[in-house]
Each structure stands twice: as structure tokens, then as C-alpha cells.
Amino acid sequence: MSELASTLVQEYEALKGERGNWENMWQDIAELMIPRRADFTNRYRAPGEQRRDRIYESSAVRALVRAASGLHNTLTSSTVPWFALETEDRELMKNRQVQLWLEDATRRCNGIFNAPRSGFHQSAHEFYLDLLAFGTGCMYVTQEPGMGPVFKSYFLGHTYIAENKTGMVDSVYRRFDDTARSLYKQFGNKLPDEIIKAADKEPFQRFELLHVVRPRVNAPGKTSKQKPFLSIYIHPESRKVVQEGGFEEMPYIVSRWQKNSMEVYGRGPGVEALPDVRMINEMERVGLIALQLLVSPPLLVPDDGFLAPGLDSPTVAGFATAACAGRWIFGTRKDIARKFELLPRWSGTTGPDCAFADRRAGRPE
């Protein structure tokens, strides 16, 4: 057990415990607008599980995708140059050789962003979806041997952040799980014995690790363990350090759409739209129930002389004596008229409610 690992795990648990309200709200947003991200409070879901149970009207889902595509095409387009490199020194920018060098560097950078192996555009779209829906998006930039820069967008539910005194995100704690085979290929014999044994006998068993990136207190040198930002992988259960290194700059890109001064996480358009999306889906759900009742309304039959059918569908049979039948029909029709302004044609019933239904249906009174 490492003292540094224990400290970092405690910090992670503290950050995790502070954002319960955020995760409840994000879960609500995800279930209604981006259901494949609905794992904030329902952590253990089976692959391929149905996730659209709460969605009866999908306008918000489509609007979110269109908005993310609009941001992507406007800010970081794959077809139009969206940035140009310059020097801070304006006088130096007048030098023709400097201009040519920067133009070539810009072209090369664009080539990296547009290369399929970098994964930039796929990750950028996921980043914009999270930013718009939840108000906070997180992307990781790493250097893979033989591939160059690789971009990965990480799920907000697994990522915990902290700010420095200027309000910039300088610490990221990210938990993730992977198969024993994949972890052994990445970290080798530095893993706990439990994972090493599983890599041989149960290679597809999954284990959880914690990746922490935060500023070092002292960064005196240029080796990986002396760089300004600490990067460390920890096995939380055993408190064992699996790998320790460092970065010259923060490798996580964390953006907030709007942020209150006393909060760390952002609020996006999804937060603002949540009440309307809830209402629209509830209205659609109730409207479908009403439509079922309109197409196959309940039946009222005498309480003597009929066998009881199963009462488990909109076309149910209610039993009543002749004395209460009229009041039951009138009350039910009146409630539906007031709530949905739609009425079926109830045979054998007269009165103002039936005349209203006839007018809406285009039938003569």
C-alpha cells in the first residue's frame, strides 16, 4: 500500500461524495435527451440494455444532436480551416520566413486533426454533446507511439474535477474499468497479483483503476516523475501504484458552458431545457393513454349475465347496476374532455358532452 495512493484515493472519494446532486440531475437529463449516457446513478447496466423507457417524444434527442453537430462544424470543422498559428510578437510576424513556417505548421496540425487515427472529430462530437447536455465536457489528449496525438472523450460520470485559485481545472480524477488482458498489455507486471492471474485464466474479467492528473508541489527536473503535472494510475482496492509519470501540460481538456462562481461543474442548455422536456414527455405519455382509451374505450356492462374478462387493457369491462351507470359514464367523459379536449362517441348517451364530441368529429348533432 502506497501512502500517496491512499491520499489520492481519499481525495477521489471526497470529490465523488460532493456531487450527488449533480449526478441526479445529469441522470435525469441523460434519460430524456442522451440515453446512452444514462449511467450516472445506474452504474452497472448490461450491454445493449434498453435505455429509452422514459422517452415518449424525441425532439430533445434530435435537437441535442443537431446542436452538437452545429458546434462541431462551426468551431472545429473537418473541411474548413478553423485556426491559424501566429507568434505573439507582431513584428516577427512580418518576417516572410516566419510566415511560411507557421503556414506549414498550421497545415500539418490540420492534417493531424483530420487523420482518422487521431480520433479527433469523433471525440469532439461526443465532447460537444456532453457540453450541451450537462454543461461540462472532458477530452483527453495523449501521445501514442507510432500514431502521434490521440484524442479521447471521457464520460462525465467517471470524471471528477477540481479547480485552482484562478478557476481553471488543474486536477482530474478519472475511474475506468477494463479487461484483465488489456490492462496487462498496458501495465504488465506492475499490476496487482489478482489482475495478473486473471489475465492468464480469465482474460475478459474487468477491473477498475483510477487515473489522477494534478499539479506537483515541486517539479525540479525534466524526467517523467519530475514534470509539472503528476500522472498516476492506482488500483483503488489495494491502494497500489500501477504507474507513475508526468506531463508538461494538463492533458485533460475540460470545458464548462456556464458556471456559477461557487460551483465547479457547468450548466448547459440541457439543464435549462430539462423542465420543458419533462413536461413534453409526460404530456406525450398521457396523450398515448388517452388515445388508447379513445380507440378502445372501457365498456360498461350489466352486473348480471356476463362472464368477467381480464381487466388488463384499455378495453376493460366495468360492472355496474343500472342506478349508477349514467353517473359513471358522465363523470368519465367529463374528465377526459377537460384534460384532453377529445371525446369518443359513446353510444346510447345524450347530453351536451355528446354534442361537443359530435361537433369535434364533424358529425351533425
C-alpha positions as CSV (number, residue, x, y, z in Angstrom):
1,M,0.0,0.0,0.0
2,S,1.4,3.4,-1.0
3,E,0.9,6.5,1.1
4,L,0.5,8.7,-2.0
5,A,-2.1,6.2,-3.5
6,S,-4.1,6.3,-0.2
7,T,-4.1,10.1,-0.2
8,L,-5.3,10.3,-3.8
9,V,-8.0,7.7,-3.3
10,Q,-9.3,9.7,-0.3
11,E,-9.3,12.8,-2.4
12,Y,-11.2,11.0,-5.1
13,E,-13.8,9.7,-2.6
14,A,-14.2,13.2,-1.3
15,L,-14.9,14.7,-4.8
16,K,-17.2,11.8,-5.5
17,G,-19.3,12.4,-2.4
18,E,-19.7,16.1,-3.1
19,R,-21.5,15.9,-6.4
20,G,-24.6,13.7,-5.6
21,N,-27.0,16.4,-6.6
22,W,-25.2,16.9,-9.9
23,E,-25.4,13.2,-10.8
24,N,-29.1,13.0,-10.0
25,M,-29.7,15.9,-12.4
26,W,-27.3,14.6,-15.1
27,Q,-29.1,11.2,-14.9
28,D,-32.4,12.9,-15.5
29,I,-31.0,14.8,-18.5
30,A,-29.4,11.7,-19.9
31,E,-32.5,9.5,-19.7
32,L,-34.5,12.1,-21.6
33,M,-32.0,13.6,-24.0
34,I,-29.0,11.3,-24.5
35,P,-30.0,7.9,-23.1
36,R,-26.7,6.1,-24.0
37,R,-25.0,8.3,-21.3
38,A,-27.6,7.4,-18.6
39,D,-25.0,5.8,-16.3
40,F,-24.6,8.4,-13.6
41,T,-26.6,6.7,-10.9
42,N,-27.3,3.4,-12.7
43,R,-23.7,2.3,-12.9
44,Y,-24.0,-1.3,-13.7
45,R,-26.0,-1.8,-16.8
46,A,-25.9,-4.8,-19.1
47,P,-24.5,-4.1,-22.6
48,G,-27.3,-3.5,-25.1
49,E,-29.9,-2.8,-22.4
50,Q,-32.9,-0.7,-23.4
51,R,-32.3,2.9,-22.3
52,R,-35.2,4.8,-23.9
53,D,-38.0,3.8,-21.5
54,R,-38.7,7.4,-20.4
55,I,-38.7,8.9,-23.9
56,Y,-42.1,9.3,-25.5
57,E,-41.2,12.4,-27.6
58,S,-37.7,12.6,-29.1
59,S,-37.5,16.2,-30.2
60,A,-34.9,16.9,-27.4
61,V,-32.8,14.0,-28.5
62,R,-32.7,15.2,-32.1
63,A,-32.2,18.8,-31.1
64,L,-29.2,17.9,-29.0
65,V,-27.5,16.0,-31.8
66,R,-28.2,18.9,-34.3
67,A,-26.8,21.4,-31.8
68,A,-23.6,19.4,-31.2
69,S,-23.2,18.9,-35.0
70,G,-23.6,22.7,-35.5
71,L,-20.9,23.5,-32.9
72,H,-18.6,20.9,-34.4
73,N,-19.0,22.2,-37.9
74,T,-18.7,25.8,-36.8
75,L,-15.8,25.6,-34.3
76,T,-13.7,22.6,-35.4
77,S,-14.8,21.8,-38.9
78,S,-13.2,18.9,-40.8
79,T,-13.5,20.6,-44.1
80,V,-12.7,24.3,-43.4
81,P,-9.5,25.6,-41.7
82,W,-10.6,26.7,-38.2
83,F,-7.3,28.0,-36.7
84,A,-4.1,29.6,-37.8
85,L,-0.8,29.7,-35.8
86,E,0.8,33.1,-35.1
87,T,3.6,34.5,-32.9
88,E,2.9,36.9,-30.0
89,D,5.5,39.3,-31.5
90,R,3.7,41.3,-34.2
91,E,7.0,42.5,-35.6
92,L,8.2,38.9,-36.0
93,M,5.0,38.0,-37.9
94,K,6.1,40.4,-40.6
95,N,9.0,38.2,-41.5
96,R,8.2,36.2,-44.6
97,Q,10.2,33.1,-43.5
98,V,8.3,33.1,-40.2
99,Q,5.0,33.3,-42.1
100,L,5.9,30.4,-44.3
101,W,7.0,28.3,-41.4
102,L,3.7,29.0,-39.5
103,E,1.6,28.2,-42.5
104,D,3.3,24.9,-42.9
105,A,2.9,24.1,-39.2
106,T,-0.8,25.0,-39.4
107,R,-1.2,22.7,-42.4
108,R,0.5,19.9,-40.5
109,C,-1.7,20.4,-37.4
110,N,-4.8,20.3,-39.6
111,G,-3.6,17.1,-41.0
112,I,-3.2,15.6,-37.6
113,F,-6.7,16.7,-36.5
114,N,-8.3,15.2,-39.7
115,A,-6.4,12.0,-39.6
116,P,-8.7,9.1,-38.7
117,R,-6.1,7.6,-36.3
118,S,-6.2,10.7,-34.1
119,G,-9.9,10.2,-33.4
120,F,-10.3,13.9,-33.0
121,H,-13.6,14.5,-34.8
122,Q,-15.4,11.6,-33.3
123,S,-14.2,12.7,-29.8
124,A,-15.1,16.3,-30.5
125,H,-18.7,15.4,-31.3
126,E,-19.0,13.5,-28.1
127,F,-17.4,16.4,-26.2
128,Y,-19.9,18.8,-27.6
129,L,-22.8,16.5,-26.7
130,D,-21.7,16.4,-23.1
131,L,-21.0,20.1,-23.0
132,L,-24.5,21.0,-24.3
133,A,-26.4,18.4,-22.3
134,F,-24.7,18.5,-19.0
135,G,-22.7,21.8,-19.2
136,T,-19.3,20.1,-18.7
137,G,-17.3,18.2,-21.3
138,C,-13.9,16.4,-20.9
139,M,-11.4,15.3,-23.6
140,Y,-8.0,13.7,-23.1
141,V,-5.0,14.1,-25.4
142,T,-2.3,11.5,-25.3
143,Q,0.7,10.7,-27.4
144,E,0.7,7.1,-28.7
145,P,3.9,5.7,-30.2
146,G,3.7,5.4,-34.0
147,M,0.3,7.2,-34.1
148,G,1.0,10.7,-32.8
149,P,-1.6,12.7,-30.8
150,V,-4.8,10.7,-30.0
151,F,-7.9,12.3,-28.7
152,K,-10.4,10.6,-26.4
153,S,-13.7,12.0,-25.0
154,Y,-14.4,10.6,-21.5
155,F,-17.8,10.0,-19.8
156,L,-18.5,12.8,-17.3
157,G,-19.9,10.2,-14.8
158,H,-16.4,8.7,-14.4
159,T,-14.6,12.0,-14.3
160,Y,-14.1,14.3,-11.2
161,I,-12.5,17.7,-11.4
162,A,-11.0,20.3,-9.1
163,E,-10.1,24.0,-9.7
164,N,-7.1,26.1,-8.8
165,K,-7.4,29.6,-7.3
166,T,-7.9,31.2,-10.8
167,G,-10.9,29.0,-11.5
168,M,-9.1,26.8,-14.0
169,V,-9.4,23.0,-13.9
170,D,-6.0,21.7,-12.8
171,S,-6.9,18.3,-11.3
172,V,-8.8,15.4,-12.8
173,Y,-9.6,12.1,-11.1
174,R,-11.0,9.5,-13.6
175,R,-12.0,6.0,-12.8
176,F,-12.3,3.4,-15.5
177,D,-12.6,-0.3,-15.9
178,D,-11.0,-2.6,-18.5
179,T,-10.4,-6.3,-19.1
180,A,-7.5,-8.0,-17.4
181,R,-5.9,-8.8,-20.7
182,S,-6.0,-5.2,-21.8
183,L,-4.7,-3.9,-18.5
184,Y,-1.8,-6.4,-18.5
185,K,-0.9,-5.4,-22.0
186,Q,-0.7,-1.8,-20.9
187,F,0.9,-2.1,-17.4
188,G,2.5,-5.6,-17.3
189,N,3.7,-7.0,-14.0
190,K,3.2,-3.7,-12.2
191,L,-0.5,-4.7,-11.7
192,P,-1.7,-6.4,-8.5
193,D,-1.4,-10.1,-8.5
194,E,-5.1,-10.6,-8.7
195,I,-5.2,-8.9,-12.1
196,I,-2.1,-10.7,-13.4
197,K,-3.6,-14.1,-12.5
198,A,-6.9,-13.1,-14.2
199,A,-5.1,-12.0,-17.4
200,D,-3.9,-15.7,-17.7
201,K,-7.1,-17.5,-16.5
202,E,-9.9,-15.1,-17.1
203,P,-8.7,-12.5,-19.6
204,F,-12.0,-10.8,-20.1
205,Q,-12.8,-10.2,-16.4
206,R,-13.0,-6.5,-15.7
207,F,-11.1,-4.5,-13.1
208,E,-11.3,-0.8,-12.0
209,L,-8.4,1.6,-11.9
210,L,-8.1,5.3,-11.0
211,H,-6.1,7.8,-13.2
212,V,-5.2,11.0,-11.4
213,V,-3.6,14.1,-13.1
214,R,-2.8,17.1,-10.8
215,P,-0.1,19.6,-10.3
216,R,3.0,18.6,-8.5
217,V,4.1,20.6,-5.5
218,N,7.7,20.5,-6.6
219,A,8.8,19.9,-10.2
220,P,12.6,20.3,-10.2
221,G,13.6,18.3,-13.3
222,K,12.5,17.1,-16.7
223,T,12.1,13.3,-16.1
224,S,8.6,11.9,-16.2
225,K,8.4,11.8,-12.4
226,Q,9.5,15.4,-12.1
227,K,7.3,17.1,-14.7
228,P,4.8,19.9,-13.5
229,F,1.8,17.6,-13.7
230,L,1.6,14.3,-11.9
231,S,0.1,11.4,-13.8
232,I,-0.5,8.3,-11.7
233,Y,-2.6,5.1,-12.2
234,I,-3.8,3.4,-9.0
235,H,-5.6,0.2,-8.1
236,P,-8.2,1.6,-5.6
237,E,-8.9,-1.6,-3.7
238,S,-5.3,-2.4,-2.9
239,R,-4.1,1.2,-2.9
240,K,-1.2,0.1,-5.2
241,V,0.5,2.5,-7.6
242,V,0.4,0.8,-11.0
243,Q,2.2,3.5,-13.0
244,E,3.6,7.0,-12.2
245,G,4.7,9.6,-14.7
246,G,4.0,13.2,-15.6
247,F,3.2,15.8,-18.2
248,E,4.5,19.2,-19.1
249,E,0.9,20.5,-19.6
250,M,-2.5,19.4,-18.4
251,P,-3.6,16.5,-20.8
252,Y,-7.3,16.8,-20.0
253,I,-9.3,19.5,-21.8
254,V,-12.3,20.4,-19.5
255,S,-14.8,23.0,-20.7
256,R,-17.9,24.4,-18.8
257,W,-20.8,26.0,-20.8
258,Q,-21.9,28.3,-17.9
259,K,-20.5,28.2,-14.4
260,N,-21.6,29.7,-11.1
261,S,-18.8,31.2,-9.2
262,M,-19.3,28.9,-6.2
263,E,-19.6,25.7,-8.3
264,V,-17.0,23.6,-10.2
265,Y,-19.2,22.0,-12.8
266,G,-21.0,23.8,-15.5
267,R,-24.6,24.1,-16.6
268,G,-25.6,23.8,-20.2
269,P,-28.7,24.2,-22.4
270,G,-29.8,20.7,-21.3
271,V,-30.1,21.9,-17.8
272,E,-32.3,24.9,-18.9
273,A,-34.4,22.7,-21.2
274,L,-35.0,19.9,-18.6
275,P,-38.3,21.2,-17.2
276,D,-39.8,21.6,-20.7
277,V,-38.5,18.2,-21.8
278,R,-40.0,16.5,-18.7
279,M,-43.4,18.2,-19.4
280,I,-43.4,17.3,-23.1
281,N,-42.7,13.6,-22.4
282,E,-45.3,13.4,-19.7
283,M,-47.8,15.0,-22.0
284,E,-47.0,12.6,-24.7
285,R,-47.2,9.6,-22.4
286,V,-50.6,10.7,-21.1
287,G,-51.8,11.5,-24.6
288,L,-51.0,8.0,-25.7
289,I,-53.0,6.6,-22.8
290,A,-55.9,8.9,-23.9
291,L,-55.6,7.8,-27.5
292,Q,-55.8,4.1,-26.4
293,L,-59.0,5.0,-24.5
294,L,-60.4,6.8,-27.5
295,V,-59.7,3.9,-29.8
296,S,-60.8,1.1,-27.4
297,P,-62.8,2.8,-24.7
298,P,-63.9,1.0,-21.5
299,L,-67.2,-0.9,-21.7
300,L,-69.9,-0.8,-19.1
301,V,-72.0,-4.0,-19.0
302,P,-74.7,-5.1,-16.6
303,D,-73.6,-6.8,-13.4
304,D,-75.7,-9.8,-14.1
305,G,-75.5,-12.2,-17.0
306,F,-71.8,-11.6,-18.2
307,L,-68.7,-13.5,-17.5
308,A,-65.8,-11.3,-16.3
309,P,-62.9,-10.8,-18.9
310,G,-59.4,-9.9,-18.0
311,L,-59.2,-6.3,-16.9
312,D,-55.7,-5.6,-18.1
313,S,-56.0,-3.5,-21.2
314,P,-57.7,-0.2,-22.3
315,T,-60.7,-2.2,-23.4
316,V,-61.8,-3.2,-20.0
317,A,-65.3,-4.2,-18.8
318,G,-66.8,-2.5,-15.8
319,F,-69.8,-3.9,-14.0
320,A,-72.4,-1.6,-12.5
321,T,-76.1,-1.6,-11.6
322,A,-78.5,0.4,-13.7
323,A,-78.7,3.1,-11.0
324,C,-75.0,4.2,-11.1
325,A,-74.3,3.6,-14.8
326,G,-75.3,7.0,-16.0
327,R,-73.3,8.8,-13.4
328,W,-70.1,6.7,-14.1
329,I,-70.2,7.4,-17.9
330,F,-70.9,11.1,-17.5
331,G,-68.1,11.6,-14.9
332,T,-65.5,9.8,-17.1
333,R,-66.4,11.7,-20.2
334,K,-66.3,15.0,-18.4
335,D,-62.8,14.3,-17.0
336,I,-61.4,13.3,-20.4
337,A,-63.0,16.4,-22.1
338,R,-61.5,18.8,-19.5
339,K,-58.0,17.3,-19.8
340,F,-57.6,16.4,-23.4
341,E,-60.5,18.1,-25.3
342,L,-61.0,14.8,-27.1
343,L,-64.2,12.7,-26.6
344,P,-65.2,9.4,-28.1
345,R,-68.7,8.8,-29.4
346,W,-70.4,6.9,-26.5
347,S,-73.4,5.1,-27.9
348,G,-76.6,5.4,-26.0
349,T,-75.7,8.6,-24.3
350,T,-77.1,12.1,-24.8
351,G,-76.4,15.5,-23.5
352,P,-74.1,18.5,-24.0
353,D,-70.9,16.4,-23.8
354,C,-72.0,14.2,-26.6
355,A,-73.0,17.2,-28.7
356,F,-69.5,18.6,-28.1
357,A,-67.9,15.3,-29.3
358,D,-70.1,15.2,-32.4
359,R,-69.0,18.8,-33.4
360,R,-65.3,17.9,-32.9
361,A,-65.8,14.8,-35.0
362,G,-67.6,16.7,-37.8
363,R,-70.8,14.8,-37.2
364,P,-74.2,16.5,-37.2
365,E,-75.8,16.9,-33.7
